[in-house]
Amino acid sequence: MYVFSFEKLDVWQNSREFIFDIYKITMKFPSNEVYGITSQIKRSSSSIATNIAEGTSRNTKKDKAHFLTISYSSAMETLNHLIISKDLDYLSAEDYLICRNKLEKICNQINNLKKYYLKSDI
């Protein structure tokens, strides 16, 4: 089976694992939030990996960097949802810190990849 370039990226792999973490923790959220914050945090976390994948298929380094900017923005949206979830006691302090630390690592990886694309002749 062919492995696409985005599948080889540590940042995409970490983002993919993060999505599973989000799905796992949101199973504990109140059922009345299924169309509220639960849906929002699932979509924003999925968008991180999705935009990394989509960006790798672009031809110019500017386009690649643009999709990484969108991915980073989705990470910030996800962080916002995590903070609100913690404030509403939907998320334990421990789960919040675990997710926040993973998200911080992903954000650093996104920024590093974006810098690489903008410096290179890809």
Jmol script that loads the backbone (N, CA, C; Angstrom):
load data "model"
ATOM      1  N   MET A   1       0.841  -1.176   0.000  1.00  0.00           N
ATOM      2  CA  MET A   1       0.000   0.000   0.000  1.00  0.00           C
ATOM      3  C   MET A   1       0.891   1.246   0.000  1.00  0.00           C
ATOM      4  N   TYR A   2       0.526   2.208  -0.831  1.00  0.00           N
ATOM      5  CA  TYR A   2       1.280   3.459  -0.929  1.00  0.00           C
ATOM      6  C   TYR A   2       1.032   4.308   0.322  1.00  0.00           C
ATOM      7  N   VAL A   3       2.091   4.908   0.830  1.00  0.00           N
ATOM      8  CA  VAL A   3       1.988   5.809   1.973  1.00  0.00           C
ATOM      9  C   VAL A   3       2.183   7.233   1.463  1.00  0.00           C
ATOM     10  N   PHE A   4       1.184   8.064   1.668  1.00  0.00           N
ATOM     11  CA  PHE A   4       1.249   9.450   1.215  1.00  0.00           C
ATOM     12  C   PHE A   4       2.172  10.253   2.125  1.00  0.00           C
ATOM     13  N   SER A   5       2.669  11.355   1.598  1.00  0.00           N
ATOM     14  CA  SER A   5       3.675  12.137   2.330  1.00  0.00           C
ATOM     15  C   SER A   5       3.163  12.631   3.681  1.00  0.00           C
ATOM     16  N   PHE A   6       1.906  13.032   3.773  1.00  0.00           N
ATOM     17  CA  PHE A   6       1.398  13.541   5.043  1.00  0.00           C
ATOM     18  C   PHE A   6       1.367  12.462   6.118  1.00  0.00           C
ATOM     19  N   GLU A   7       1.201  11.202   5.705  1.00  0.00           N
ATOM     20  CA  GLU A   7       1.145  10.097   6.664  1.00  0.00           C
ATOM     21  C   GLU A   7       2.490   9.867   7.351  1.00  0.00           C
ATOM     22  N   LYS A   8       3.550  10.352   6.737  1.00  0.00           N
ATOM     23  CA  LYS A   8       4.894  10.189   7.291  1.00  0.00           C
ATOM     24  C   LYS A   8       5.250  11.292   8.287  1.00  0.00           C
ATOM     25  N   LEU A   9       4.468  12.345   8.308  1.00  0.00           N
ATOM     26  CA  LEU A   9       4.761  13.485   9.176  1.00  0.00           C
ATOM     27  C   LEU A   9       4.395  13.187  10.627  1.00  0.00           C
ATOM     28  N   ASP A  10       5.343  13.434  11.535  1.00  0.00           N
ATOM     29  CA  ASP A  10       5.074  13.253  12.964  1.00  0.00           C
ATOM     30  C   ASP A  10       3.918  14.130  13.424  1.00  0.00           C
ATOM     31  N   VAL A  11       3.844  15.339  12.890  1.00  0.00           N
ATOM     32  CA  VAL A  11       2.785  16.259  13.310  1.00  0.00           C
ATOM     33  C   VAL A  11       1.413  15.723  12.916  1.00  0.00           C
ATOM     34  N   TRP A  12       1.306  15.118  11.750  1.00  0.00           N
ATOM     35  CA  TRP A  12       0.019  14.539  11.352  1.00  0.00           C
ATOM     36  C   TRP A  12      -0.305  13.324  12.223  1.00  0.00           C
ATOM     37  N   GLN A  13       0.680  12.487  12.470  1.00  0.00           N
ATOM     38  CA  GLN A  13       0.465  11.306  13.312  1.00  0.00           C
ATOM     39  C   GLN A  13       0.040  11.709  14.720  1.00  0.00           C
ATOM     40  N   ASN A  14       0.692  12.734  15.276  1.00  0.00           N
ATOM     41  CA  ASN A  14       0.313  13.216  16.610  1.00  0.00           C
ATOM     42  C   ASN A  14      -1.084  13.830  16.606  1.00  0.00           C
ATOM     43  N   SER A  15      -1.415  14.536  15.545  1.00  0.00           N
ATOM     44  CA  SER A  15      -2.749  15.138  15.428  1.00  0.00           C
ATOM     45  C   SER A  15      -3.818  14.058  15.329  1.00  0.00           C
ATOM     46  N   ARG A  16      -3.513  13.025  14.607  1.00  0.00           N
ATOM     47  CA  ARG A  16      -4.447  11.900  14.465  1.00  0.00           C
ATOM     48  C   ARG A  16      -4.687  11.228  15.817  1.00  0.00           C
ATOM     49  N   GLU A  17      -3.635  10.997  16.567  1.00  0.00           N
ATOM     50  CA  GLU A  17      -3.778  10.413  17.905  1.00  0.00           C
ATOM     51  C   GLU A  17      -4.582  11.340  18.819  1.00  0.00           C
ATOM     52  N   PHE A  18      -4.357  12.636  18.664  1.00  0.00           N
ATOM     53  CA  PHE A  18      -5.070  13.624  19.474  1.00  0.00           C
ATOM     54  C   PHE A  18      -6.574  13.569  19.219  1.00  0.00           C
ATOM     55  N   ILE A  19      -6.958  13.347  17.977  1.00  0.00           N
ATOM     56  CA  ILE A  19      -8.381  13.224  17.639  1.00  0.00           C
ATOM     57  C   ILE A  19      -9.003  12.092  18.453  1.00  0.00           C
ATOM     58  N   PHE A  20      -8.318  10.970  18.537  1.00  0.00           N
ATOM     59  CA  PHE A  20      -8.838   9.839  19.306  1.00  0.00           C
ATOM     60  C   PHE A  20      -8.949  10.188  20.784  1.00  0.00           C
ATOM     61  N   ASP A  21      -7.986  10.947  21.300  1.00  0.00           N
ATOM     62  CA  ASP A  21      -8.072  11.400  22.695  1.00  0.00           C
ATOM     63  C   ASP A  21      -9.321  12.251  22.907  1.00  0.00           C
ATOM     64  N   ILE A  22      -9.583  13.147  21.977  1.00  0.00           N
ATOM     65  CA  ILE A  22     -10.753  14.023  22.079  1.00  0.00           C
ATOM     66  C   ILE A  22     -12.037  13.205  22.022  1.00  0.00           C
ATOM     67  N   TYR A  23     -12.114  12.273  21.101  1.00  0.00           N
ATOM     68  CA  TYR A  23     -13.316  11.445  21.006  1.00  0.00           C
ATOM     69  C   TYR A  23     -13.536  10.651  22.301  1.00  0.00           C
ATOM     70  N   LYS A  24     -12.443  10.196  22.882  1.00  0.00           N
ATOM     71  CA  LYS A  24     -12.532   9.411  24.111  1.00  0.00           C
ATOM     72  C   LYS A  24     -13.033  10.268  25.285  1.00  0.00           C
ATOM     73  N   ILE A  25     -12.470  11.464  25.428  1.00  0.00           N
ATOM     74  CA  ILE A  25     -12.883  12.295  26.567  1.00  0.00           C
ATOM     75  C   ILE A  25     -14.290  12.854  26.397  1.00  0.00           C
ATOM     76  N   THR A  26     -14.689  13.103  25.145  1.00  0.00           N
ATOM     77  CA  THR A  26     -16.027  13.680  24.952  1.00  0.00           C
ATOM     78  C   THR A  26     -17.135  12.654  25.173  1.00  0.00           C
ATOM     79  N   MET A  27     -16.777  11.387  25.252  1.00  0.00           N
ATOM     80  CA  MET A  27     -17.778  10.371  25.579  1.00  0.00           C
ATOM     81  C   MET A  27     -18.327  10.593  26.992  1.00  0.00           C
ATOM     82  N   LYS A  28     -17.560  11.287  27.816  1.00  0.00           N
ATOM     83  CA  LYS A  28     -17.962  11.578  29.196  1.00  0.00           C
ATOM     84  C   LYS A  28     -18.775  12.871  29.312  1.00  0.00           C
ATOM     85  N   PHE A  29     -18.849  13.636  28.245  1.00  0.00           N
ATOM     86  CA  PHE A  29     -19.580  14.907  28.275  1.00  0.00           C
ATOM     87  C   PHE A  29     -21.084  14.627  28.384  1.00  0.00           C
ATOM     88  N   PRO A  30     -21.843  15.587  28.905  1.00  0.00           N
ATOM     89  CA  PRO A  30     -23.296  15.391  29.019  1.00  0.00           C
ATOM     90  C   PRO A  30     -23.951  15.154  27.660  1.00  0.00           C
ATOM     91  N   SER A  31     -24.940  14.306  27.644  1.00  0.00           N
ATOM     92  CA  SER A  31     -25.619  13.971  26.382  1.00  0.00           C
ATOM     93  C   SER A  31     -26.311  15.188  25.769  1.00  0.00           C
ATOM     94  N   ASN A  32     -26.696  16.155  26.584  1.00  0.00           N
ATOM     95  CA  ASN A  32     -27.345  17.344  26.022  1.00  0.00           C
ATOM     96  C   ASN A  32     -26.358  18.253  25.288  1.00  0.00           C
ATOM     97  N   GLU A  33     -25.057  17.936  25.350  1.00  0.00           N
ATOM     98  CA  GLU A  33     -24.037  18.710  24.637  1.00  0.00           C
ATOM     99  C   GLU A  33     -23.620  18.064  23.327  1.00  0.00           C
ATOM    100  N   VAL A  34     -24.299  16.983  22.934  1.00  0.00           N
ATOM    101  CA  VAL A  34     -23.892  16.247  21.734  1.00  0.00           C
ATOM    102  C   VAL A  34     -23.863  17.145  20.490  1.00  0.00           C
ATOM    103  N   TYR A  35     -24.765  18.107  20.410  1.00  0.00           N
ATOM    104  CA  TYR A  35     -24.780  19.022  19.259  1.00  0.00           C
ATOM    105  C   TYR A  35     -24.142  20.364  19.595  1.00  0.00           C
ATOM    106  N   GLY A  36     -23.622  20.481  20.796  1.00  0.00           N
ATOM    107  CA  GLY A  36     -22.976  21.707  21.237  1.00  0.00           C
ATOM    108  C   GLY A  36     -21.463  21.560  21.236  1.00  0.00           C
ATOM    109  N   ILE A  37     -20.888  21.708  22.418  1.00  0.00           N
ATOM    110  CA  ILE A  37     -19.428  21.716  22.532  1.00  0.00           C
ATOM    111  C   ILE A  37     -18.804  20.379  22.128  1.00  0.00           C
ATOM    112  N   THR A  38     -19.517  19.280  22.336  1.00  0.00           N
ATOM    113  CA  THR A  38     -18.989  17.965  21.939  1.00  0.00           C
ATOM    114  C   THR A  38     -18.738  17.931  20.439  1.00  0.00           C
ATOM    115  N   SER A  39     -19.718  18.369  19.674  1.00  0.00           N
ATOM    116  CA  SER A  39     -19.573  18.409  18.221  1.00  0.00           C
ATOM    117  C   SER A  39     -18.489  19.391  17.797  1.00  0.00           C
ATOM    118  N   GLN A  40     -18.458  20.544  18.436  1.00  0.00           N
ATOM    119  CA  GLN A  40     -17.487  21.583  18.070  1.00  0.00           C
ATOM    120  C   GLN A  40     -16.051  21.125  18.294  1.00  0.00           C
ATOM    121  N   ILE A  41     -15.791  20.508  19.446  1.00  0.00           N
ATOM    122  CA  ILE A  41     -14.413  20.113  19.753  1.00  0.00           C
ATOM    123  C   ILE A  41     -13.968  18.947  18.880  1.00  0.00           C
ATOM    124  N   LYS A  42     -14.891  18.063  18.521  1.00  0.00           N
ATOM    125  CA  LYS A  42     -14.542  16.971  17.616  1.00  0.00           C
ATOM    126  C   LYS A  42     -14.191  17.514  16.242  1.00  0.00           C
ATOM    127  N   ARG A  43     -14.983  18.455  15.758  1.00  0.00           N
ATOM    128  CA  ARG A  43     -14.732  19.007  14.421  1.00  0.00           C
ATOM    129  C   ARG A  43     -13.441  19.819  14.381  1.00  0.00           C
ATOM    130  N   SER A  44     -13.209  20.636  15.403  1.00  0.00           N
ATOM    131  CA  SER A  44     -11.995  21.464  15.389  1.00  0.00           C
ATOM    132  C   SER A  44     -10.735  20.605  15.531  1.00  0.00           C
ATOM    133  N   SER A  45     -10.790  19.549  16.349  1.00  0.00           N
ATOM    134  CA  SER A  45      -9.607  18.688  16.484  1.00  0.00           C
ATOM    135  C   SER A  45      -9.346  17.911  15.194  1.00  0.00           C
ATOM    136  N   SER A  46     -10.394  17.476  14.524  1.00  0.00           N
ATOM    137  CA  SER A  46     -10.234  16.785  13.242  1.00  0.00           C
ATOM    138  C   SER A  46      -9.659  17.716  12.177  1.00  0.00           C
ATOM    139  N   SER A  47     -10.017  18.971  12.260  1.00  0.00           N
ATOM    140  CA  SER A  47      -9.552  19.956  11.290  1.00  0.00           C
ATOM    141  C   SER A  47      -8.042  20.170  11.355  1.00  0.00           C
ATOM    142  N   ILE A  48      -7.455  19.942  12.510  1.00  0.00           N
ATOM    143  CA  ILE A  48      -6.000  20.093  12.642  1.00  0.00           C
ATOM    144  C   ILE A  48      -5.303  19.129  11.684  1.00  0.00           C
ATOM    145  N   ALA A  49      -5.613  17.853  11.811  1.00  0.00           N
ATOM    146  CA  ALA A  49      -4.977  16.838  10.961  1.00  0.00           C
ATOM    147  C   ALA A  49      -5.406  16.967   9.508  1.00  0.00           C
ATOM    148  N   THR A  50      -6.662  17.297   9.291  1.00  0.00           N
ATOM    149  CA  THR A  50      -7.189  17.408   7.926  1.00  0.00           C
ATOM    150  C   THR A  50      -6.462  18.488   7.132  1.00  0.00           C
ATOM    151  N   ASN A  51      -6.224  19.626   7.746  1.00  0.00           N
ATOM    152  CA  ASN A  51      -5.549  20.710   7.036  1.00  0.00           C
ATOM    153  C   ASN A  51      -4.067  20.442   6.829  1.00  0.00           C
ATOM    154  N   ILE A  52      -3.462  19.690   7.739  1.00  0.00           N
ATOM    155  CA  ILE A  52      -2.076  19.267   7.514  1.00  0.00           C
ATOM    156  C   ILE A  52      -2.028  18.373   6.278  1.00  0.00           C
ATOM    157  N   ALA A  53      -2.936  17.408   6.217  1.00  0.00           N
ATOM    158  CA  ALA A  53      -2.981  16.487   5.074  1.00  0.00           C
ATOM    159  C   ALA A  53      -3.261  17.232   3.779  1.00  0.00           C
ATOM    160  N   GLU A  54      -4.254  18.099   3.799  1.00  0.00           N
ATOM    161  CA  GLU A  54      -4.607  18.830   2.577  1.00  0.00           C
ATOM    162  C   GLU A  54      -3.472  19.730   2.125  1.00  0.00           C
ATOM    163  N   GLY A  55      -2.809  20.366   3.057  1.00  0.00           N
ATOM    164  CA  GLY A  55      -1.717  21.273   2.711  1.00  0.00           C
ATOM    165  C   GLY A  55      -0.556  20.598   2.019  1.00  0.00           C
ATOM    166  N   THR A  56      -0.301  19.351   2.369  1.00  0.00           N
ATOM    167  CA  THR A  56       0.837  18.660   1.743  1.00  0.00           C
ATOM    168  C   THR A  56       0.616  18.401   0.264  1.00  0.00           C
ATOM    169  N   SER A  57      -0.636  18.430  -0.170  1.00  0.00           N
ATOM    170  CA  SER A  57      -0.917  18.172  -1.588  1.00  0.00           C
ATOM    171  C   SER A  57      -0.804  19.430  -2.442  1.00  0.00           C
ATOM    172  N   ARG A  58      -0.613  20.562  -1.805  1.00  0.00           N
ATOM    173  CA  ARG A  58      -0.516  21.814  -2.549  1.00  0.00           C
ATOM    174  C   ARG A  58       0.842  21.941  -3.223  1.00  0.00           C
ATOM    175  N   ASN A  59       0.868  22.678  -4.319  1.00  0.00           N
ATOM    176  CA  ASN A  59       2.081  22.762  -5.130  1.00  0.00           C
ATOM    177  C   ASN A  59       3.075  23.811  -4.662  1.00  0.00           C
ATOM    178  N   THR A  60       2.600  24.891  -4.094  1.00  0.00           N
ATOM    179  CA  THR A  60       3.526  25.954  -3.706  1.00  0.00           C
ATOM    180  C   THR A  60       3.752  25.959  -2.203  1.00  0.00           C
ATOM    181  N   LYS A  61       4.925  26.442  -1.837  1.00  0.00           N
ATOM    182  CA  LYS A  61       5.230  26.517  -0.407  1.00  0.00           C
ATOM    183  C   LYS A  61       4.298  27.500   0.306  1.00  0.00           C
ATOM    184  N   LYS A  62       3.860  28.516  -0.401  1.00  0.00           N
ATOM    185  CA  LYS A  62       2.921  29.477   0.187  1.00  0.00           C
ATOM    186  C   LYS A  62       1.593  28.784   0.508  1.00  0.00           C
ATOM    187  N   ASP A  63       1.092  27.952  -0.397  1.00  0.00           N
ATOM    188  CA  ASP A  63      -0.143  27.204  -0.151  1.00  0.00           C
ATOM    189  C   ASP A  63       0.020  26.208   0.991  1.00  0.00           C
ATOM    190  N   LYS A  64       1.159  25.528   1.014  1.00  0.00           N
ATOM    191  CA  LYS A  64       1.425  24.581   2.092  1.00  0.00           C
ATOM    192  C   LYS A  64       1.394  25.301   3.444  1.00  0.00           C
ATOM    193  N   ALA A  65       2.056  26.443   3.510  1.00  0.00           N
ATOM    194  CA  ALA A  65       2.108  27.233   4.746  1.00  0.00           C
ATOM    195  C   ALA A  65       0.724  27.755   5.120  1.00  0.00           C
ATOM    196  N   HIS A  66      -0.067  28.114   4.126  1.00  0.00           N
ATOM    197  CA  HIS A  66      -1.427  28.611   4.377  1.00  0.00           C
ATOM    198  C   HIS A  66      -2.271  27.553   5.092  1.00  0.00           C
ATOM    199  N   PHE A  67      -2.195  26.322   4.627  1.00  0.00           N
ATOM    200  CA  PHE A  67      -2.983  25.261   5.268  1.00  0.00           C
ATOM    201  C   PHE A  67      -2.461  24.933   6.660  1.00  0.00           C
ATOM    202  N   LEU A  68      -1.180  25.132   6.891  1.00  0.00           N
ATOM    203  CA  LEU A  68      -0.657  24.961   8.246  1.00  0.00           C
ATOM    204  C   LEU A  68      -1.149  26.074   9.165  1.00  0.00           C
ATOM    205  N   THR A  69      -1.331  27.260   8.617  1.00  0.00           N
ATOM    206  CA  THR A  69      -1.917  28.350   9.398  1.00  0.00           C
ATOM    207  C   THR A  69      -3.350  28.002   9.789  1.00  0.00           C
ATOM    208  N   ILE A  70      -4.103  27.444   8.862  1.00  0.00           N
ATOM    209  CA  ILE A  70      -5.478  27.021   9.157  1.00  0.00           C
ATOM    210  C   ILE A  70      -5.461  25.920  10.212  1.00  0.00           C
ATOM    211  N   SER A  71      -4.534  24.992  10.088  1.00  0.00           N
ATOM    212  CA  SER A  71      -4.405  23.910  11.060  1.00  0.00           C
ATOM    213  C   SER A  71      -4.111  24.470  12.446  1.00  0.00           C
ATOM    214  N   TYR A  72      -3.211  25.427  12.529  1.00  0.00           N
ATOM    215  CA  TYR A  72      -2.875  26.065  13.808  1.00  0.00           C
ATOM    216  C   TYR A  72      -4.096  26.777  14.389  1.00  0.00           C
ATOM    217  N   SER A  73      -4.843  27.430  13.533  1.00  0.00           N
ATOM    218  CA  SER A  73      -6.063  28.109  13.986  1.00  0.00           C
ATOM    219  C   SER A  73      -7.072  27.113  14.549  1.00  0.00           C
ATOM    220  N   SER A  74      -7.181  25.959  13.921  1.00  0.00           N
ATOM    221  CA  SER A  74      -8.068  24.908  14.438  1.00  0.00           C
ATOM    222  C   SER A  74      -7.578  24.397  15.791  1.00  0.00           C
ATOM    223  N   ALA A  75      -6.274  24.363  15.966  1.00  0.00           N
ATOM    224  CA  ALA A  75      -5.715  23.968  17.265  1.00  0.00           C
ATOM    225  C   ALA A  75      -6.096  24.979  18.342  1.00  0.00           C
ATOM    226  N   MET A  76      -6.063  26.262  17.998  1.00  0.00           N
ATOM    227  CA  MET A  76      -6.457  27.292  18.964  1.00  0.00           C
ATOM    228  C   MET A  76      -7.955  27.210  19.277  1.00  0.00           C
ATOM    229  N   GLU A  77      -8.747  26.903  18.276  1.00  0.00           N
ATOM    230  CA  GLU A  77     -10.181  26.699  18.501  1.00  0.00           C
ATOM    231  C   GLU A  77     -10.396  25.506  19.436  1.00  0.00           C
ATOM    232  N   THR A  78      -9.653  24.453  19.216  1.00  0.00           N
ATOM    233  CA  THR A  78      -9.753  23.265  20.069  1.00  0.00           C
ATOM    234  C   THR A  78      -9.349  23.597  21.499  1.00  0.00           C
ATOM    235  N   LEU A  79      -8.272  24.359  21.655  1.00  0.00           N
ATOM    236  CA  LEU A  79      -7.842  24.768  22.989  1.00  0.00           C
ATOM    237  C   LEU A  79      -8.944  25.557  23.688  1.00  0.00           C
ATOM    238  N   ASN A  80      -9.576  26.452  22.969  1.00  0.00           N
ATOM    239  CA  ASN A  80     -10.684  27.223  23.535  1.00  0.00           C
ATOM    240  C   ASN A  80     -11.794  26.294  24.034  1.00  0.00           C
ATOM    241  N   HIS A  81     -12.133  25.290  23.241  1.00  0.00           N
ATOM    242  CA  HIS A  81     -13.166  24.337  23.653  1.00  0.00           C
ATOM    243  C   HIS A  81     -12.729  23.527  24.876  1.00  0.00           C
ATOM    244  N   LEU A  82     -11.453  23.192  24.946  1.00  0.00           N
ATOM    245  CA  LEU A  82     -10.942  22.474  26.108  1.00  0.00           C
ATOM    246  C   LEU A  82     -11.059  23.321  27.373  1.00  0.00           C
ATOM    247  N   ILE A  83     -10.713  24.590  27.263  1.00  0.00           N
ATOM    248  CA  ILE A  83     -10.800  25.502  28.409  1.00  0.00           C
ATOM    249  C   ILE A  83     -12.248  25.623  28.882  1.00  0.00           C
ATOM    250  N   ILE A  84     -13.155  25.820  27.937  1.00  0.00           N
ATOM    251  CA  ILE A  84     -14.586  25.933  28.290  1.00  0.00           C
ATOM    252  C   ILE A  84     -15.085  24.633  28.909  1.00  0.00           C
ATOM    253  N   SER A  85     -14.673  23.511  28.352  1.00  0.00           N
ATOM    254  CA  SER A  85     -15.091  22.205  28.880  1.00  0.00           C
ATOM    255  C   SER A  85     -14.610  22.011  30.315  1.00  0.00           C
ATOM    256  N   LYS A  86     -13.388  22.461  30.578  1.00  0.00           N
ATOM    257  CA  LYS A  86     -12.858  22.390  31.946  1.00  0.00           C
ATOM    258  C   LYS A  86     -13.653  23.315  32.868  1.00  0.00           C
ATOM    259  N   ASP A  87     -13.923  24.525  32.394  1.00  0.00           N
ATOM    260  CA  ASP A  87     -14.684  25.494  33.193  1.00  0.00           C
ATOM    261  C   ASP A  87     -16.076  24.975  33.543  1.00  0.00           C
ATOM    262  N   LEU A  88     -16.664  24.213  32.629  1.00  0.00           N
ATOM    263  CA  LEU A  88     -18.012  23.669  32.849  1.00  0.00           C
ATOM    264  C   LEU A  88     -17.980  22.337  33.604  1.00  0.00           C
ATOM    265  N   ASP A  89     -16.787  21.908  34.007  1.00  0.00           N
ATOM    266  CA  ASP A  89     -16.593  20.628  34.707  1.00  0.00           C
ATOM    267  C   ASP A  89     -16.985  19.421  33.858  1.00  0.00           C
ATOM    268  N   TYR A  90     -16.893  19.562  32.538  1.00  0.00           N
ATOM    269  CA  TYR A  90     -17.092  18.426  31.647  1.00  0.00           C
ATOM    270  C   TYR A  90     -15.786  17.646  31.506  1.00  0.00           C
ATOM    271  N   LEU A  91     -14.697  18.302  31.856  1.00  0.00           N
ATOM    272  CA  LEU A  91     -13.355  17.775  31.652  1.00  0.00           C
ATOM    273  C   LEU A  91     -12.584  17.913  32.961  1.00  0.00           C
ATOM    274  N   SER A  92     -11.953  16.843  33.392  1.00  0.00           N
ATOM    275  CA  SER A  92     -11.161  16.897  34.627  1.00  0.00           C
ATOM    276  C   SER A  92      -9.908  17.741  34.394  1.00  0.00           C
ATOM    277  N   ALA A  93      -9.360  18.251  35.472  1.00  0.00           N
ATOM    278  CA  ALA A  93      -8.126  19.034  35.382  1.00  0.00           C
ATOM    279  C   ALA A  93      -7.000  18.189  34.792  1.00  0.00           C
ATOM    280  N   GLU A  94      -6.958  16.916  35.152  1.00  0.00           N
ATOM    281  CA  GLU A  94      -5.926  16.010  34.641  1.00  0.00           C
ATOM    282  C   GLU A  94      -6.057  15.809  33.128  1.00  0.00           C
ATOM    283  N   ASP A  95      -7.270  15.511  32.660  1.00  0.00           N
ATOM    284  CA  ASP A  95      -7.489  15.330  31.218  1.00  0.00           C
ATOM    285  C   ASP A  95      -7.211  16.623  30.461  1.00  0.00           C
ATOM    286  N   TYR A  96      -7.580  17.743  31.060  1.00  0.00           N
ATOM    287  CA  TYR A  96      -7.321  19.040  30.439  1.00  0.00           C
ATOM    288  C   TYR A  96      -5.821  19.240  30.229  1.00  0.00           C
ATOM    289  N   LEU A  97      -5.025  18.989  31.270  1.00  0.00           N
ATOM    290  CA  LEU A  97      -3.576  19.188  31.165  1.00  0.00           C
ATOM    291  C   LEU A  97      -2.940  18.238  30.163  1.00  0.00           C
ATOM    292  N   ILE A  98      -3.395  17.005  30.137  1.00  0.00           N
ATOM    293  CA  ILE A  98      -2.869  16.039  29.171  1.00  0.00           C
ATOM    294  C   ILE A  98      -3.144  16.520  27.749  1.00  0.00           C
ATOM    295  N   CYS A  99      -4.390  16.910  27.494  1.00  0.00           N
ATOM    296  CA  CYS A  99      -4.767  17.387  26.153  1.00  0.00           C
ATOM    297  C   CYS A  99      -4.037  18.674  25.797  1.00  0.00           C
ATOM    298  N   ARG A 100      -3.937  19.581  26.755  1.00  0.00           N
ATOM    299  CA  ARG A 100      -3.277  20.854  26.488  1.00  0.00           C
ATOM    300  C   ARG A 100      -1.806  20.635  26.142  1.00  0.00           C
ATOM    301  N   ASN A 101      -1.135  19.763  26.864  1.00  0.00           N
ATOM    302  CA  ASN A 101       0.274  19.479  26.577  1.00  0.00           C
ATOM    303  C   ASN A 101       0.455  18.847  25.200  1.00  0.00           C
ATOM    304  N   LYS A 102      -0.424  17.926  24.850  1.00  0.00           N
ATOM    305  CA  LYS A 102      -0.352  17.309  23.517  1.00  0.00           C
ATOM    306  C   LYS A 102      -0.602  18.351  22.435  1.00  0.00           C
ATOM    307  N   LEU A 103      -1.555  19.226  22.675  1.00  0.00           N
ATOM    308  CA  LEU A 103      -1.883  20.263  21.700  1.00  0.00           C
ATOM    309  C   LEU A 103      -0.738  21.262  21.555  1.00  0.00           C
ATOM    310  N   GLU A 104      -0.084  21.578  22.654  1.00  0.00           N
ATOM    311  CA  GLU A 104       1.061  22.484  22.595  1.00  0.00           C
ATOM    312  C   GLU A 104       2.176  21.886  21.739  1.00  0.00           C
ATOM    313  N   LYS A 105       2.428  20.605  21.892  1.00  0.00           N
ATOM    314  CA  LYS A 105       3.442  19.924  21.081  1.00  0.00           C
ATOM    315  C   LYS A 105       3.060  19.971  19.599  1.00  0.00           C
ATOM    316  N   ILE A 106       1.798  19.700  19.300  1.00  0.00           N
ATOM    317  CA  ILE A 106       1.323  19.735  17.917  1.00  0.00           C
ATOM    318  C   ILE A 106       1.488  21.142  17.330  1.00  0.00           C
ATOM    319  N   CYS A 107       1.150  22.153  18.106  1.00  0.00           N
ATOM    320  CA  CYS A 107       1.289  23.539  17.638  1.00  0.00           C
ATOM    321  C   CYS A 107       2.745  23.876  17.323  1.00  0.00           C
ATOM    322  N   ASN A 108       3.656  23.428  18.177  1.00  0.00           N
ATOM    323  CA  ASN A 108       5.081  23.658  17.915  1.00  0.00           C
ATOM    324  C   ASN A 108       5.517  22.950  16.633  1.00  0.00           C
ATOM    325  N   GLN A 109       5.024  21.740  16.427  1.00  0.00           N
ATOM    326  CA  GLN A 109       5.358  20.997  15.209  1.00  0.00           C
ATOM    327  C   GLN A 109       4.789  21.683  13.974  1.00  0.00           C
ATOM    328  N   ILE A 110       3.564  22.184  14.074  1.00  0.00           N
ATOM    329  CA  ILE A 110       2.963  22.908  12.952  1.00  0.00           C
ATOM    330  C   ILE A 110       3.812  24.124  12.597  1.00  0.00           C
ATOM    331  N   ASN A 111       4.185  24.894  13.612  1.00  0.00           N
ATOM    332  CA  ASN A 111       4.990  26.091  13.368  1.00  0.00           C
ATOM    333  C   ASN A 111       6.347  25.751  12.760  1.00  0.00           C
ATOM    334  N   ASN A 112       6.964  24.682  13.235  1.00  0.00           N
ATOM    335  CA  ASN A 112       8.256  24.280  12.679  1.00  0.00           C
ATOM    336  C   ASN A 112       8.130  23.836  11.225  1.00  0.00           C
ATOM    337  N   LEU A 113       7.076  23.089  10.912  1.00  0.00           N
ATOM    338  CA  LEU A 113       6.866  22.658   9.530  1.00  0.00           C
ATOM    339  C   LEU A 113       6.574  23.859   8.633  1.00  0.00           C
ATOM    340  N   LYS A 114       5.803  24.787   9.137  1.00  0.00           N
ATOM    341  CA  LYS A 114       5.493  25.995   8.366  1.00  0.00           C
ATOM    342  C   LYS A 114       6.776  26.774   8.070  1.00  0.00           C
ATOM    343  N   LYS A 115       7.648  26.920   9.056  1.00  0.00           N
ATOM    344  CA  LYS A 115       8.932  27.602   8.856  1.00  0.00           C
ATOM    345  C   LYS A 115       9.765  26.867   7.809  1.00  0.00           C
ATOM    346  N   TYR A 116       9.758  25.546   7.872  1.00  0.00           N
ATOM    347  CA  TYR A 116      10.501  24.744   6.896  1.00  0.00           C
ATOM    348  C   TYR A 116       9.994  25.005   5.484  1.00  0.00           C
ATOM    349  N   TYR A 117       8.685  24.990   5.295  1.00  0.00           N
ATOM    350  CA  TYR A 117       8.122  25.231   3.959  1.00  0.00           C
ATOM    351  C   TYR A 117       8.458  26.626   3.461  1.00  0.00           C
ATOM    352  N   LEU A 118       8.405  27.607   4.336  1.00  0.00           N
ATOM    353  CA  LEU A 118       8.651  28.971   3.913  1.00  0.00           C
ATOM    354  C   LEU A 118      10.122  29.244   3.614  1.00  0.00           C
ATOM    355  N   LYS A 119      11.017  28.455   4.199  1.00  0.00           N
ATOM    356  CA  LYS A 119      12.448  28.614   3.949  1.00  0.00           C
ATOM    357  C   LYS A 119      12.923  27.816   2.743  1.00  0.00           C
ATOM    358  N   SER A 120      12.227  26.746   2.437  1.00  0.00           N
ATOM    359  CA  SER A 120      12.706  25.799   1.412  1.00  0.00           C
ATOM    360  C   SER A 120      12.226  26.178   0.017  1.00  0.00           C
ATOM    361  N   ASP A 121      12.703  25.424  -0.945  1.00  0.00           N
ATOM    362  CA  ASP A 121      12.304  25.613  -2.348  1.00  0.00           C
ATOM    363  C   ASP A 121      11.345  24.509  -2.786  1.00  0.00           C
ATOM    364  N   ILE A 122      10.582  23.960  -1.846  1.00  0.00           N
ATOM    365  CA  ILE A 122       9.643  22.864  -2.177  1.00  0.00           C
ATOM    366  C   ILE A 122       8.550  23.374  -3.064  1.00  0.00           C
TER     367      ILE A 122
END
end "model"
wireframe off; spacefill off
backbone 0.3
color backbone group
